[in-house]
Every structure is written in structure tokens, then in C-alpha cells.
Amino acid sequence: MTIRTNKYLVTWKSWREIVHYTILALYFILPMSLPFSGMEHGIVAFDFDQWRIYFFGVTLVQGLFHLAFLGIILALWGLTVSSRLYSKVFCGWVCPQNIFFEMFASLDKSLKKRYPSYRHSKKMQNTVDLAFALFWGTAIGLGALRYFIGASPVFLVPMFLVLFLWTTYDLHVLKHKFCESACPYAFLQKSLQTENSLHVQWEQRPGNKCGVCTACVKACYVDLDVKKTPFHMDCTMCGACVDACERVYGRRKESSLLSFAFEDKVENHQKQSRWGFNTWDKKVLALSLIIGIVSLVCAFVYRPVASFRLDYGLMEQASAEERLLAEQKGVNSFILKVRNLSADALNCILVSNDDEFFLSLKESISVQAFEKKEQTVSIHYLGDSETFVPMTVELINADTKESLGEQELYFNPFGTTKSQMRQ
């Protein structure tokens, strides 16, 4: 099934420009602080002072960073799935390289049309090209700094210089050479694109002599003739050629010869899905992406409220009373580390469900939002075993009585020795 536009809809170029400017706007808007819960430091930001990640109102602290890595992995997998289904749509519609390339192409075309002196002067064209690259190199570099809170200048200055120099060099010198020779996504796309991927289809309509106006070739940013090579690796699926053909045939009140399609051949009249799920592997890939998104959303919604760990304490950090108690037979000294992963204050208590163990910590521990607290805990063993005894401790929310997690460890009935304290 083909995908067409008509005279009542905006062109593919208009849709693409909306996407381009939306992406640029989001790049500079996302670090902004908003008067909403979780967005006081930015919609998306990385806090180096407190080691936190702010993401659309959700605050991730140590213990939840794995959700951010899962999100990155899922985004890469989504890019892979979209490449299999829709070919290089990412290149034409989302990639910053093409966004800036088309922005300068529009600016260059407008200046050439309005100023004849600019049109005939290569020096002026190169100067404007360099100024365009310097402006966006500076803007991208400064914009990236706003995503990091409390970062050291040792990190910020090199990052700005790298982004500034690379963006300027890429926009002024490399341009599409980077896409053709160095872009890792382009190499990935070569193995993912098939004849069933989205491509520009040319309809061989009887009675129409195509190839006379060459409007599609002139409109293409990389000068491709889609009639000869519909699956050319340099095609970014931008739709400029489709718009050009629709303008030409729109004057004749006829449908365009070019359109987006998923069919591998024009003569193939089998029923196709409008969204490209025309082969079993595409359906499996799309299903896996949906499952991944649902799983990540569930992981965010049902993320743990707190994390805790019970470790053997260090003798050097213990008081004289704690050292004496730790060396007694049937008593082990531990360090309880509790981290609050939520935006609310937490009151919790450590318990053991085994009657053979007695915990010295009877009062609840109060931990402020996103904070970490440590406290010494002595555990007494009331049994008569002469070997290491397995035990399980549980952290419970003192207000709701809900379990916050369990930990299994071994108790030394002969007391906590100095060597064990350092483990």
C-alpha cells in the first residue's frame, strides 16, 4: 500500500520542517526549570552534585540509574526497528546532520534568489556557510552545558570545545561526506534495508513520459534519480522528490508518479499494511519494541521506594563500646545503609523473622527524600550453633508496614572478628 499526499494536506517538506524545528526547540527547552514537582532543576538534567538524573518529573538517584541505561538500550533498539520498517527515515527527519544541512540549503537558496552578488560570489557563499557553522557550533555547545548541574569546569570546558569544533567542522567541511563514510547508523542501515522497507516508488503509468522535467532530481538534496535507484543508500526518505512530482502532476490534475511504498515491486498487488508490517520479521521486531516500552514504563511506575544493605562494620570507625560488644560471643556488629529512592521522607525499621536473632535497633530510621543514611546495628544470636548461621533481615516501612526488601547473610556465632569487620 502506498502513502500519498494530496492538495488538501501539507507537503512532506512542511511536515519535515515541523519535525526539525520541534527537535531544535526541545534541545534548548528541555534543560529549563519549571515550577512543577521534579522539574525544579530542569525537565531533563544531570546533577553532578547529588548524583541524580531528572527526567520529565521523575528523579533517578543511585540505585535507579539502571532504568536510564535500560531507556538508552530501548531507544537504540527502537532506532533499529524503525530502520527495518521505514528505512532511513531517521536520517531525513530526525538526524541533526540533515536538519542543519536542509536549514542551510534553504538559507542559501533564499540568498541566491534575492541577491545576485551573493549568487555569483563563491567567497560570499563560503563566508555565510562558515558563519552558519560557527553560530550553530556555539549554540549546540552552550546548549549542552545546561544539561549538567554542578559539573566541574574540567568537564564542561573540554565538552564545549569538542562540540563547538566538531559541529563547526562538520557543518562547514564534512556535510554529507560524514553520512557516506563515517556514520555508524549508515553502516547499520545497509544490513537492515530490504526490498520490503519503505522507499520511493515510481509508477510506470502508460502514456506518461517521465524523465523530461527532472524535477525530482533537482529537488533531491543528494541529486538522486529514484526511478533508477529506488533503494539507493544515500536516500534519506525526506520526500522532496515526491513533493516535486506532485507539484508537476498537480497542475495537470493527475496523481503523482512518485509515492512512498512498502511493496518490493510495482506489479505486486498483494495486500500490504499501511504501516509496513508486511513480513513476519517486521511484526516480531515491532512486537518486541512494544513489549520493551511497556516493560520500561512498568519499571518506572513500580520502581522501588528504597534500597538497603547490611554490611560488616569497620573496627576503625566503631566506638569503644561497639568494639567491645562486637567481640562478644553471639553478637555481630553491622552497618545498615538505607537509601531513600522516592520524593517523600521515609520511616523504616529493620526486623528479623527468626526468633533466634535479636536486633538492637528497635526504633524506626527516618531518611529524607533521595538521601542516604547509615547506622550501626548489633544482632544477637540466641541459639547454640557452632557454625555460621544463615539469616534473613527485612526492611519494613514503619508507616505502611510494607516490605521494602530483604537480604540474606551469615551470622558468626563467635562474634565479629577484626578480619570479618573489613569484609
ABEGO torsion letter per residue (X at the ends): XBBBBBAABBBAAAAAAAAAAAAAAAAAAAABBBBBBGAAAEABBBBAAAGBBBBGGBBBBBGAAAAAAAAAAAAAAAAAAAAAAAEAAAAAAABAAAAAAAAAAAAAAAAAAABAAAAABAAAAAAAAAAAAAAAAAAAAAAAAAABBGBBAAAAAAAAAAAAAAAAAAAAAAEAAAAAAABAAAAAAAAABBAABBBBBBBBBBGBBBGAAGAAAAABAAGBBAAABAABAABAGAGAAAAAAAAAAAAAGBBBABBBBABABAABABBBBAAGBABAAAAAAAAAAAAAAAAAAAAAAABBABBBBBBBBBAAABBAAAAAAAABBGBBBBBBBBBBABABBBBBBBBBABAABBBABABBBBBBBGBBBBBBBBBBBABABABBBBBBBBBBBAAAGBBAEBBBBBBBAAEBBAAAAAX
